Amino acid sequence: MELDREVDIRDYIRIIRRRLWIILGVFGVSLILTFLYFIYSPPLYTTSSTILVKKVETLFGGGYFPSPTEEELTNHIYLLKSDPVLRKTALSFNNEDLKRMEFESSNQAFRKIKRDIENGQIEIGTEGESRIIKIKVTETNPYRSSLIANRLALTYRDFNIDMKREDAHSTYSFIENQVNVIKEDLEEVEKKLRAFKEEHGVLGVSAEVEGFVQQMAEIEKEFRRASVEADVLEMELKTIESRLSDREKMLLTEASKTSYEILLDLKGQLTSLENQRADLLIQGYLPTSQKIQSVEHAVSSIKEKMDEVIRDLMEKRGILNPLEEIKDLLQKSLYLTVDWTVAKTRKEAFDGVLSYYKEKLKEIPKRDLMLARLEREKEANEKIYMMLLEKREHAQITEVSERGDISILDFATMPKEPNIFSKIKKGILFIILGLLLGVGVGFIVDYIDSAIRDEGEILRLSGLPVLASIPLIDSGKKETFVLTDKNLSSSTAEAFRRLRTNIKLSRADGLPSSLLVTGPNKGSGKSMIAINLALSFASVGERVLLVDTDLRRASIGSYLGISNVVGLTDLLIGQAKKVKTFKFNGVDVISSGTLPPNPSELLDSVKMRELLEKWEEDYDLVILDSPPFLSVSDSSILASEVGETLIVVSYGETTRNMISQTMDLLKRLSIKTLGFVMNKVHFHREYGYYHYYYYYKDYKGVK
């Protein structure tokens, strides 16, 4: 992973080096524009006002909300930037203000303020983690900057007050409506109560009846609580059972049955205690009385004993050993069963007490019972009515005295000196953006440019290695095309030695008997590669034959200064049984001969295969220089006959599409290929090659 990262970084560095002039060009333009901005842009004036978001008193709670949260402060900032506030701010400017701020109308002022907020000339934000909001304005007109900062603060304060008053009025209206409703209910129940008393000639309900009704209501409340608790626990038990398989349900039933038998005595004690409490309630004891509280403690003690029995069942007696897969469910089921037993027992006890009270209720005169109910309804309505009257008065005062939760801390002062730091900040931003834009343009150009400039790209496209990278040779110096004793210590000679070594190491069975040197496109330098590769092998004692099989555009003869009058063509058409080979620095060379009209037919002949077999017997290595691979079929014919093929690509000229087409053809024809050679590499443009070049020169100096 670390290696991949290093390779990626090197790729980026190489792209930057390749497109350095583009990057520097765009960056230079940004520097010029920044310089012009500093010279010709008007001075900027910055000032600010600050507002405080206060804590707010609640109407019904009687206290204060905590400090505004980050979300609430964000809402305030959003409202400050909203169109209603900005438009109110613009409308607050009189004609004199507009003239001094260099605006023709309030609409123009509104558009300018809105645009300045969008481009950052007006900044609105909190100060740290406080409840303070700062309005910072930067303008070319000092009066404009201070007036906008102050009017924004004032306008938002008034806007906030209007909102709060509207909320307070809504609250007041709601309370007023409820007061009227409760007042009508109270008048209605008072009317009924007065009519009832007049009709029956009574002044009030007896204390005995009122106490009985209240006591019965308390019993009914306890009964309903126990009923709900029992129902909820029963539902939870059913939920657990629904999650079990039939076998697990059977095991759970057996375990529960065992626990029920052990808990039977405790359950009896629990029933007795609940009945005892029911008797006390019938006798008139309240749930808060000492005797009933004593029974409650005893019930809690029984429940704790039940829990202890279950723990003993699970830990000491080992009833869960065969049920490990449902251990948690069984444990929860047993505890729920205990709680359900307690709730159900209590429900049954209260049900009995409630039945007793219902029977007693029949003995109370209907007149007294109706009177007690009317008295309680009147009393409840009176309490609600008085509370609402108090809140209505409070809401009315709040609406009138509402000052919002915004307070202005500091007003902006008109700046006297321009803010040079604002220009510097913008200038630095322009420079950084220019550099990033330059790099971006460089990467885009490099992406659009499909020319091959990277060994890694060849590997990704073909899956074959690059055996060597040959530096660009100055075509104006003829001796640099061919390796001689004078340039054996050059970086170019070292590159060919590396190519020679990699060819030897690329095959487990050693050097191939024949090697075809070709390239996807014209001008890749394949002939120069073939010549110098042959010379490199000959320099280490290999018997090498170099044959110019490019019968369309022969070039080896011209490079080496030998005649093309008689050569390969003459052998193939039978005009010569034997052609004299030329010697060049230990390499035997056969030129192309006269260029024929039908080179493909000659190269695909039996005679060509016979010659190739004979040459492979007589030499350690036969190197064939052939035409471009994608242009004509000559190279495909020869590649199917030789031992290996070497593809030469030209730095900055061969395209990715050419590589892909070449690989498709090689795979389709099942041609054995050693790999690629990248030719005409610009050392000074590529970091990796540049580094290698100087490493080689330093190494040579040490030697």
Secondary structure, DSSP 8 states (H G I E B T S, - for coil): -HHHHHHHHHHHHHHHHHTHHHHHHHHHHHHHHHHHHHHHS---EEEEEEEEE---B-SSSSSB--S--HHHHHHHHHHHTSHHHHHHHHHT--HHHHHHTT-SSHHHHHHHHHHHHHHTSEEEEE-TTSSEEEEEEEESSHHHHHHHHHHHHHHHHHHHHHHHHHHHHHHHHHHHHHHHHHHHHHHHHHHHHHHHHHHHT-S---HHHHHHHHHHHHHHHHHHHHHHHHHHHHHHHHHHHHTS-HHHHHHHHHHHHHHHHHHHHHHHHHHHHHHHHHHHHHTT--TTSHHHHHHHHHHHHHHHHHHHHHHHHHHTS-TTGGGGGGHHHHHHHHHHHHHHHHHHHHHHHHHHHHHHHHHHHTTS-HHHHHHHHHHHHHHHHHHHHHHHHHHHHHHHHHHHH---SEEEEE-----SS--HHHHHHHHHHHHHHHHHHHHHHHHHHHHH--B---HHHHHHHHS--EEEEEE---TT-GGGGS--GGGTTSHHHHHHHHHHHHHHHT-TT-S-SEEEEE-SSTTS-HHHHHHHHHHHHHTTT--EEEEE--SSS--HHHHHT---SSSHHHHHHTS-S----EEETTEEEE---S--S-HHHHHTSHHHHHHHHHHHHH-SEEEEE---TTT-SHHHHHHTTSSEEEEEEETTTSBHHHHHHHHHHHHHTT--EEEEEEEEE-GGG-HHHHHHHHHHHHHHHH-
